[in-house]
Amino acid sequence: MEKNIQFQNNQEAQALFGKYDENIKLIEDSLGVKIVGRGEAVTIIGEDPEVEKAVSLFTELLAVVRKGGIVRKHELLFALRTVKEGKSSQLREIYLDRIEVSSKRHYITPQTKGQKEYIDAIRKYDIVFCIGPAGTGKTYLAMAMAVNALQNQDVSRIILVRPAVEAGESLGYLPGDIYEKVSPYLRPLYDALYDMMEVEKIERYMERGIIEVVPLAYMRGRTLNDSFIILDEAQNSTPEQMKMFLTRLGFDSKAVITGDITQSDLPLGKESGLIQAQYVLKDIEGIRFVVLTGEDVVRHELVQEIIKAYARFESSRNQ
């Protein structure tokens, strides 16, 4: 069977083919088809089911490109898995959902179905828990939504919170002011923030208290109105700290709590506030739990394999 896909111009072809046609080679290997480029068109050759999947893939990705989207390698890998599962119609919906941020990146998009569900939950609910392994975009997407909310004046400030477990929350002996004391523990939040906003704007906002980066222990006694609050690495919070944090939420505020329940740094035998919250709060209307998996990892493709390998190892060891 042969089918042709026609492009409007060379730029569309280049966007889909990738550097040195690496995307084409990936599609051929994954779907078992032959793809021949002829000017501003491609011919797909192979068995009927595989050709139909390839046509569906090109059709959806072409729609993304024509809307100004970019197809990167890890996005193509997810798209190939989606097409193989017969769910290609989801691709356009996922890749064209743009979170506008005030930086040279202009916008950020979800890159998997799980990530799309995550940002939709943040839009709809005032409290969202996101649980998943490293590399699934838990913190990054929450930061994008916070920056977008601040930019659109939906909130007046962003509060970024993280447990400083390694220091036992006893930071007084460290030199410097509060920000210098906790900076090593909050660095991942800074990294995401600096990727989305200009340095000068961040510094100005922090001076004015529009953006705060604080350790979890310093949240006690506060009431946060008109704020977007992110609690990162929540698996390292105790049940008491989690309860304290959640009761800080004021009017017109939104809270996103992220963590990986397999990566707790709490002392042995100490219960995680994130794990407990899954059971205590699961039936409360207005609170949403989103669970991301290895399929939602958007770092180097080897990270997915590493996560799966460790999951298999832990499973076999516990049997």
Secondary structure, DSSP 4 states (H G I P E B T S, - for coil): -EEEEE-SSHHHHHHHH-GGGHHHHHHHHHHT-EEEEETTEEEEES-HHHHHHHHHHHHHHHHHHHTT----HHHHHHHHHHHHTT-THHHHHHHT--EE-SSTT-EE---SHHHHHHHHHHHH-SEEEEE--TTS-HHHHHHHHHHHHHHTTS-SEEEEEE--GGGTT--TTSSSSHHHHHHHHHHHHHHHHHTTS-HHHHHHHHHTTSEEEEEGGGGTT--B-SEEEEE-SGGGS-HHHHHHHHTTB-TT-EEEEEE-TT---SPTTPPPHHHHHHHHSTT-TTEEEEE--GGG--S-HHHHHHHHHHHHHHHHHH-
